[in-house]
Amino acid sequence: MIGGERHLLSMADLDRDDIEQLMALTDSFVEVGERSIPKVPALRGKTIAWLFYEDSTRTRLSFETAAKRLSADTMNFSVSSSSVNKGESLRDTVETIAAMGVDGIVVRHSAAGAPHRVAEWVDASVINAGDGWHQHPTQSLLDLYTARQHFGDLDGKHVAIVGDIKHSRVARSNALAFATMGAEVTLVAPKTLLPAHLEGWPVKVTHDLDEVIDDLDICYLLRMQVERQTDAVVPSLREFHTEFGLDVRRADRLGGALIMHPGPMNRGVEIAGEVADRPNAVITEQVANGVSVRMAVLFLLLGSGLDIVDGKRVAA
Ligand code: CP
């Protein structure tokens, strides 16, 4: 269970204690990953299906690696070669997969709320691997874990989330995640790349990256989500880079602050190519931590009656 739920659908469902529990368990799976044979039998006999209706490199591969390290069986589903192309609905597809016997379903879909619907239709645990503009909770958890490796706790740390906030599920997840852990979050974007309404977001907002850059502990950059943009949102990518990109001059002003990015990056747009390779750019650390964090999530949701309290495994 995570946050008293058998699904992981949104960061809004997790409080600080839930996140602390996940971080503690992730520590133990990082240790597993460092062994010569990085595998444990924790989910032997469990079956997990991947239901990815949108492209993915990091999320899908790290979930697959996490499941294999936990000795789970996996059921691969590729939309491009499935009966979705013959018109089969999401519900019929999900119920077909569930009929074969699965314990967990990891869902990525372009529609906000799709994983919530899937959770209503099946008995299996459902994990949101990204739904439209809405949420990407495992991305947030791996980002928190990575930031905490560098800072310890995040109370009072200043995090700027920069770029295409409007179309970004990572922005929505991470604003909640970092604020829940006590950080101060500032969104940095032109008006055209901000949501129309920000009521309820635990954030400050600025349209000027140079106004906050000297004060940051974390500069979290977002890709232009061109696949979700329906209007022209910036005059040109070159102008966006000039005004909101992390170029060499701005990166120098960050000092040792962390540079984070969920990937995939567009070098030369939101981040200068050279900046992405600096020692304080922890983008590959984020990717590596994704495996251990997703092991923790799978273990808590699908594991056999164990829970984690104060970093120790106890009967749930
Ligand atoms: N960060 C992230 O979700 O990357 P992928 O789209 O490659 O999974």
Residues whose N, C-alpha, C, O or C-beta is under 5 A from the ligand:
A	BS01	CP	D55 S56 T57 R58 T59 R60 P262 G263 P264
